[in-house]
Amino acid sequence: MKIICIGRNYTEHIKELENEKPTDPVVFLKPDTSILLKKQPFFIPDFSNDVHYEVEILVKINKIGKYIDRKFAHKYYDEIGLGIDFTARDLQSELKSKGLPWEKAKSFDGAAVVGKWLPVSDFKNVDAIQFSLKKNEKIVQLGNTSHMLWKIDELIEYVSKYFTLKIGDIIFTGTPAGVGKVVANDKLKGFIEDKELFSITVK
């Protein structure tokens, strides 16, 4: 399976990192080795002094598809989840300044938290899902999929032009504003509405 990630999909997050608003979705990949193993802590890698959390709504693909029209995209997933795209911000900034890919900063081992999954039938509208991240019991990120520049079905249409989507693939749909640094002993909890979907400790 592969993890397809979308960058710069929330206007306020674009502003906080002083990035340009893209004309098309920003897409990058994480390998399956980047998934943090269940019940394991997240270890800050020794090559970064500035690792940031980025909470995101996740979509799990449930059938093979290519060139999927957005009006059929809803047939290609039946579960919604929540996760973290951990980012070595100092390394990412260095790579960006040289015009180099970001993978070393976003695709290292443990850089993808994948929480519990909820059936799509739990939601009245996948384009109006509220989600949040707590760090040490304080809300640090609060988002709603209604604020996405490209909604879930649009993202599936877009990425399936370039990559065949396969069963079990996961799409990270982008993070809202509020990203920030983690330090040892931080506790991170992710919520969709009032349901806790993951809880991890930083080491």
C-alpha positions as CSV (number, residue, x, y, z in Angstrom):
1,M,0.0,0.0,0.0
2,K,1.0,3.6,-0.4
3,I,0.3,6.8,1.5
4,I,-0.6,9.8,-0.7
5,C,-0.4,13.1,1.1
6,I,-1.8,16.5,0.2
7,G,0.0,19.7,1.2
8,R,-1.4,23.2,1.4
9,N,-5.1,22.3,1.4
10,Y,-6.2,24.8,4.1
11,T,-5.8,28.5,3.6
12,E,-4.9,29.4,7.2
13,H,-2.1,26.7,7.3
14,I,-0.7,28.1,4.0
15,K,-0.6,31.6,5.7
16,E,1.1,30.4,8.9
17,L,4.0,28.8,6.9
18,E,4.1,31.7,4.5
19,N,3.7,29.5,1.5
20,E,2.1,30.4,-1.8
21,K,-1.4,29.2,-2.5
22,P,-1.2,26.4,-5.0
23,T,-3.2,26.3,-8.2
24,D,-3.3,22.5,-8.0
25,P,-3.1,20.1,-5.0
26,V,0.4,19.6,-3.7
27,V,1.1,15.8,-3.6
28,F,3.8,13.8,-2.0
29,L,4.1,10.1,-0.9
30,K,5.1,8.3,2.3
31,P,6.2,4.6,2.3
32,D,4.4,2.1,4.4
33,T,7.5,2.0,6.7
34,S,6.5,5.5,7.8
35,I,3.5,4.3,9.6
36,L,3.9,4.4,13.4
37,L,3.3,1.0,14.8
38,K,0.2,0.6,17.0
39,K,0.7,1.3,20.7
40,Q,4.3,2.5,20.1
41,P,5.6,6.0,21.1
42,F,6.8,8.4,18.5
43,F,10.6,8.9,18.7
44,I,11.9,12.3,17.6
45,P,14.6,11.4,15.0
46,D,18.2,12.4,15.7
47,F,18.4,14.4,12.4
48,S,15.9,17.1,13.5
49,N,15.5,19.6,16.2
50,D,12.2,20.9,15.0
51,V,9.6,18.1,14.4
52,H,6.1,19.4,14.0
53,Y,2.7,17.6,14.3
54,E,0.1,18.1,11.5
55,V,-3.3,16.5,12.2
56,E,-5.2,15.3,9.1
57,I,-8.4,13.6,8.0
58,L,-7.6,10.3,6.3
59,V,-9.4,8.3,3.6
60,K,-8.8,4.6,3.1
61,I,-9.3,3.4,-0.5
62,N,-11.4,0.2,-0.8
63,K,-11.2,-0.7,-4.5
64,I,-8.8,-0.3,-7.4
65,G,-9.3,2.8,-9.6
66,K,-7.6,5.1,-12.1
67,Y,-8.9,8.3,-13.7
68,I,-11.8,8.4,-11.2
69,D,-14.4,11.1,-11.9
70,R,-15.3,13.0,-8.8
71,K,-19.0,12.1,-9.1
72,F,-18.0,8.5,-8.7
73,A,-15.2,9.0,-6.1
74,H,-17.4,8.3,-3.1
75,K,-17.6,4.7,-4.3
76,Y,-13.9,4.2,-3.7
77,Y,-13.9,4.6,0.1
78,D,-16.1,3.7,3.0
79,E,-13.9,4.6,6.0
80,I,-12.7,7.9,7.3
81,G,-9.8,8.2,9.9
82,L,-7.5,10.7,11.5
83,G,-3.7,10.8,11.7
84,I,-0.6,12.9,12.0
85,D,1.9,13.8,9.3
86,F,5.0,14.4,11.4
87,T,7.3,16.8,9.7
88,A,11.0,17.6,10.4
89,R,10.4,21.3,9.7
90,D,14.1,22.3,9.9
91,L,15.0,19.6,7.3
92,Q,12.0,20.5,5.1
93,S,13.0,24.1,5.1
94,E,16.5,23.3,4.1
95,L,15.3,21.0,1.3
96,K,12.8,23.5,0.0
97,S,15.5,26.2,-0.1
98,K,17.5,24.0,-2.4
99,G,14.5,23.0,-4.6
100,L,14.8,19.4,-3.4
101,P,12.0,16.9,-2.6
102,W,10.6,16.7,1.0
103,E,10.6,13.0,1.6
104,K,13.5,12.9,4.1
105,A,11.5,15.5,6.2
106,K,8.1,13.8,5.9
107,S,8.6,10.1,5.1
108,F,11.0,8.8,7.8
109,D,10.1,5.8,10.0
110,G,7.2,6.6,12.3
111,A,6.3,9.9,10.5
112,A,2.7,8.8,9.7
113,V,0.2,8.2,12.6
114,V,-2.9,6.3,11.5
115,G,-5.6,6.2,14.0
116,K,-8.9,4.2,14.2
117,W,-11.2,4.1,11.3
118,L,-14.9,5.2,11.2
119,P,-17.5,4.1,8.6
120,V,-18.5,6.9,6.2
121,S,-22.1,6.1,7.2
122,D,-21.3,7.8,10.6
123,F,-21.1,11.1,8.8
124,K,-24.0,13.2,7.4
125,N,-21.5,15.0,5.1
126,V,-17.8,14.1,4.6
127,D,-17.3,17.7,3.6
128,A,-18.3,19.0,7.0
129,I,-16.2,16.9,9.5
130,Q,-14.9,18.6,12.5
131,F,-11.6,17.3,13.9
132,S,-9.0,18.4,16.5
133,L,-5.6,17.6,18.0
134,K,-4.9,18.0,21.7
135,K,-1.3,18.3,23.0
136,N,-1.0,17.7,26.7
137,E,-4.8,18.1,27.0
138,K,-4.9,21.5,25.3
139,I,-6.4,21.9,21.8
140,V,-3.7,23.0,19.4
141,Q,-5.4,22.3,16.1
142,L,-9.0,22.5,15.1
143,G,-10.2,21.9,11.6
144,N,-13.2,21.2,9.5
145,T,-13.2,19.5,6.1
146,S,-15.5,22.3,4.8
147,H,-12.4,24.5,4.8
148,M,-10.4,22.3,2.4
149,L,-9.4,24.0,-0.8
150,W,-9.9,20.6,-2.5
151,K,-12.6,18.3,-1.0
152,I,-12.1,14.6,-0.6
153,D,-13.8,13.5,-3.8
154,E,-11.9,16.2,-5.8
155,L,-8.6,14.9,-4.3
156,I,-9.4,11.3,-5.4
157,E,-10.2,12.5,-8.9
158,Y,-6.9,14.5,-9.0
159,V,-4.5,11.9,-7.6
160,S,-6.0,9.0,-9.6
161,K,-4.8,10.8,-12.7
162,Y,-1.3,10.1,-11.7
163,F,-1.4,7.1,-9.5
164,T,-3.6,3.9,-9.7
165,L,-5.4,3.7,-6.4
166,K,-5.3,0.3,-4.8
167,I,-7.2,-1.3,-1.9
168,G,-5.7,-0.2,1.4
169,D,-4.1,3.0,0.1
170,I,-4.5,5.9,2.4
171,I,-4.9,9.6,1.5
172,F,-3.8,12.2,4.0
173,T,-5.9,15.2,3.1
174,G,-4.0,18.1,4.5
175,T,-3.6,19.9,7.8
176,P,-5.4,23.0,9.2
177,A,-3.6,25.9,10.9
178,G,-2.0,25.4,14.4
179,V,1.0,23.1,13.6
180,G,3.8,23.1,16.1
181,K,6.8,21.5,17.6
182,V,6.8,18.4,19.7
183,V,9.2,17.6,22.6
184,A,9.8,14.5,24.6
185,N,7.0,13.5,26.9
186,D,4.3,15.3,24.9
187,K,1.0,13.5,24.7
188,L,-1.0,13.9,21.5
189,K,-4.6,12.9,21.1
190,G,-6.7,13.1,18.0
191,F,-10.5,13.5,17.7
192,I,-13.2,13.5,15.1
193,E,-16.0,15.4,16.7
194,D,-15.9,13.9,20.3
195,K,-14.4,10.5,19.4
196,E,-10.8,9.9,20.3
197,L,-9.1,8.1,17.3
198,F,-5.5,8.0,18.5
199,S,-3.3,8.8,21.5
200,I,0.4,8.7,21.4
201,T,3.4,9.7,23.5
202,V,6.5,11.5,22.2
203,K,9.9,10.2,23.2
